Amino acid sequence: MLLAAERQLLDAVTLERPWDLITTFSALRREHPSDVERAAGHIERHLRELGIPVEVHRPELFLSLPRRASVTVGGETFSAKPMAMSAIYREGLTAPLVYQPSAYAANADDMFSSALLEGEVDVRGKIVVTEGFGMPGKIRELERRGALGVIAINPGNRAHWGICTSIWGTPDLNDLPRKPQVAVANVNRPDGDRLIEFARAGAEAVFTTDLEEGWFPSPIPVVTIPGTEDPEAFVLLHGHYDSWDYGVGDNAVGDATLLEVARNLWNHRAELRRSVRIAWWPGHSTGRYAGSTWYADHFALELYRHCVAQINCDSPGCRWATEYKDVSVMAEAVPWVGDIIRDVTGQEMHAERPVRAGDYSFNNIGLSGFFMLLSTMPDDLRAEKGYYAVGGCGGNIAWHTEDDTLEVADRDILLKDMQIYLLSAYRTANATVIPFDYTRTLDEFDGALDEYAAAAGTAFDLGPARTAVHELRLDVQRLTRAAQALSGESLASPAVRRVNAALISLARHLVQANYSQAPAFFHDPAEHVPPLPDLAVLGRLAEVSPKERGFVLTHARRGQNRLLAHLGDARDAVRTALERT
């Protein structure tokens, strides 16, 4: 239920200045760093006109800027969209075409599947034509098999822009070997069907890809609205402002939302107990979240010690997006976020585990987080329109195309989504005790352990992990009861500080264990991460050869050791807080 102060806060939300920014961005492509620089200038100008202090960081990011691509077979040329971070063949790559069916050909529900159909086609030295999107896993597998190029057939009449590497942000030395060495481009469905025909006929093609790659200055505007009781602690609200083409639905609407949240929180800053930090990222589309990754790298220890939550803002307020389903929320935040959406809209939220995407660049630091996309189109309306699933724009297939223009934004839906983001930041900053229930995270751990134990049978004993989860759950329940007695106390209270420090420690350990395999402060690839990923290998134990079985069990042993260390350290932090409270 909304409090009077919250109702007053939400009633102050307007579209006047946000819509001005959206209109400006609807005429400004934001792919090339020179255009991104101009876009950052517009964001900075609005903030300064509102009297809001803004710091603009100016890192150099490693980016890949697609220009154009084409496929020529005989006298027929098909236009294509090269994928960022793919190989450059400005003079053209000449090779035979070959058709490799993908899982998407058999199941049209997931354009983003990396799976290829069983029965390997000989792709060595050839240009592969396959259905779906140029996903990193698919590209890596075809490159391993010797392909020189990949043409991915998107489902509709427009090909989509995208990036084909699993490298998250600017590569480090461990990442560089994963940078694709093959040419990759997306084509639309009609052209793709013709290319399949040519491939089946054994035709040769000339595949041209033109990209600009290198280090580019990329501004990052950041607003910090200081809290009155614990200004060191902060909520991070963030979204990207670069785009493909004009990118109104992805993500001018999100940029405008951040601007309006900044305006309202600045006007109500005397009410904020913790700080709220609002950041606009470049390099999302052409550097696989390079802007947010740079920030995670350069402010790592500050985030690690003081950030209580990260909230991502991407593609709110798009036309026909009237439902809140498949909303990305980490398990511990589901009740908290569900209440916020219900209080603003009267609707129930359906949450899903956050996928490895969308500027979630803070998992290896251990930040609890929620949102990525927010409102979305109902399934029946999507089916009625003949749309397929995409990765933004509220379900509009204008996503990552030249059709993502002003008409994709919906003023009424945007106003409502702005209120959700505003209330999310406001409430999270003002909660006496960090408002996340980590017993729900442990429930997710239990579910994963049940699944992996069933697959492993007697080959691997997950009993130590089960016991550690059970023991930590009991202590977290005790911490929750202690926290309930602190309602209304100052954030400066020693007891409140101890409880919140324990909750931050819980987040650091449980999020890392649940969402990452790379070491803390490094970045996992942009690929699917199952719950407790170090132990997920047990799920395929029955399928591996006797020789590989020992390797799988060794991996699982090390994974369980890592999990036990995280759970033990989290338990120690909770017990220390309980002993002193």
HELIX and SHEET records of a PDB file:
HELIX    1   1 ALA A    4  ASP A   11  1                                   8    
HELIX    2   2 GLU A   16  PHE A   25  1                                  10    
HELIX    3   3 PRO A   33  GLU A   49  1                                  17    
HELIX    4   4 ALA A  103  ALA A  106  1                                   4    
HELIX    5   5 PRO A  136  ARG A  144  1                                   9    
HELIX    6   6 LEU A  176  ARG A  178  5                                   3    
HELIX    7   7 ARG A  189  ARG A  200  1                                  12    
HELIX    8   8 VAL A  248  ALA A  252  3                                   5    
HELIX    9   9 VAL A  253  ASN A  267  1                                  15    
HELIX   10  10 ARG A  269  GLU A  271  5                                   3    
HELIX   11  11 ALA A  290  HIS A  298  1                                   9    
HELIX   12  12 ALA A  300  HIS A  306  1                                   7    
HELIX   13  13 ALA A  331  ALA A  333  5                                   3    
HELIX   14  14 VAL A  334  THR A  345  1                                  12    
HELIX   15  15 ASP A  379  LYS A  385  1                                   7    
HELIX   16  16 CYS A  393  GLY A  395  5                                   3    
HELIX   17  17 LEU A  406  VAL A  408  5                                   3    
HELIX   18  18 ARG A  411  ASN A  430  1                                  20    
HELIX   19  19 TYR A  438  ALA A  456  1                                  19    
HELIX   20  20 GLY A  457  ALA A  459  5                                   3    
HELIX   21  21 GLY A  463  GLN A  484  1                                  22    
HELIX   22  22 PRO A  494  TYR A  515  1                                  22    
HELIX   23  23 PRO A  533  GLU A  543  5                                  11    
HELIX   24  24 PRO A  546  ARG A  580  1                                  35    
SHEET    1   A 6 GLU A  55  HIS A  57  0                                        
SHEET    2   A 6 ILE A 220  ILE A 225 -1                                        
SHEET    3   A 6 ARG A 274  TRP A 281 -1                                        
SHEET    4   A 6 ASP A 230  HIS A 240  1                                        
SHEET    5   A 6 CYS A 307  ASN A 312  1                                        
SHEET    6   A 6 GLY A 369  PHE A 370  1                                        
SHEET    1   B 8 GLU A  60  VAL A  73  0                                        
SHEET    2   B 8 GLU A  76  PRO A  82 -1                                        
SHEET    3   B 8 ALA A 183  VAL A 187 -1                                        
SHEET    4   B 8 GLY A 149  ILE A 153  1                                        
SHEET    5   B 8 ILE A 127  GLU A 131  1                                        
SHEET    6   B 8 TYR A  89  TYR A  99  1                                        
SHEET    7   B 8 GLU A 204  PRO A 217 -1                                        
SHEET    8   B 8 GLU A  60  VAL A  73 -1                                        
SHEET    1   C 2 VAL A 327  SER A 328  0                                        
SHEET    2   C 2 ALA A 351  GLU A 352  1                                        
END                                                                             
